Amino acid sequence: MTNKARRGRPTNYTPEIGYVVYRLMSQGLSLTAAAGAMHIARATVHNWMKRYPEFLDSVERGQAARAYKLEADMLGANEAHIIHARRFALINAAPAEWRKSEGRSIA
């Protein structure tokens, strides 16, 4: 960072926010929903991800925990509508593993 004074509003970021976002995402919330639950704009969250490596790590771990939660819920479900809803969420939460690609299909 340069010696220039930062402009704009001071950040509300604290290291504890990383734990909060991880906890919310591990309950199945998307990053946008977690931001909403914390009353923080989505753009602010993305700025923090660029600025604070420890926050980015918390978000990435939260994304993995979210995929685990959604997949575990889907595998434990007996009702078709829950299975389909979790599968849809997983297609968005973990697209590399759940989106259809040419030559490969998901069961």
N, C-alpha and C positions, 0 to 999 in steps of 0.2 A: 504494500500500500504506500502511496506517496505521502509526503508531509502536508499536503493540502487538507484543509479542514473539510470534514464530511458535511455535505449539505442534506437538507431534508430532515424529516422527523427521526428522532433516535429510535433504534430498534427495541422491540419488546422481547427479543430473543433471549432466552436463558437456556442453559444446558438441560434443564429439567423438561423443556418442551419436547426434546427428542424422545424422552421416555414416554411422554403423553401420546405423541403421535404413534409410536410403536404400539403402545397398549391399545389404542383405538383401532388401529389397522389389524391387530391380531384378533380383534373381535369380529372382523369381517368388513369393516368400513373401508371405502376407497380413500385415497389421499385427499380428494376433494371433500368428501364427507367428513373426514377427520378434521380438516381445516375448518369446515363449518361448525363442527361440534366444539372447536376451540375458539370460535368467533374470530377467525383469522382469514383474510382473503387468500384465495388460491395463489395469486401472484406473489404474495408475501412468503408463502411456503416455498415456492420455487426460488425466490431470491435467497432465502436462508439455505436452501440446498446448494446453491452456488457458492455462498459465502462461508458456510460452516461445515467442514468435512464431517464432523461428528454428527451433525443433523442429517446429512445425506446418508450416512451409515445407518442411522436409526430408521430413516424412510425405507431404505433398501431392505433392512431386516424386517420392517413392518410389511413390506410387499410380500416377502417370502412367508411370513406368518399368516398373512391374509389368505394367500393361496392355500396354505395348509389347512386353515380353518374351513374354507369353502369346500375343499376336496374332502376333508374328513366328514363334514356335514352331508355332502352328496353321497359318499359311500355308506353312511349310516342311515340314509333316508329310505323309507319304504313307499313314499308317495311320489307319483310321477311328477307332479307340479313342482315339488321341492327339488327333485333331481334335475329337472329342466332349468329351473331358476339358478341353481348352483352352477350347472354347466355353462349357462349363459354368462354368469359372473366370472367364471374361470377363463372363458374365452377372452374376456377383457382384462382380467387380472394377470394372467400368465399366457399371453398370446403365443409366445414361442413354443409352448407345449400344447396348447389347446385349440389354436386356430387351424382350420383345414388348409393344407398346402397341396399343390399339385403333386400327384404321385404318392400322397400319404393321406390317410384318413384317420379320423378319431372314432373310436367305437362308441 
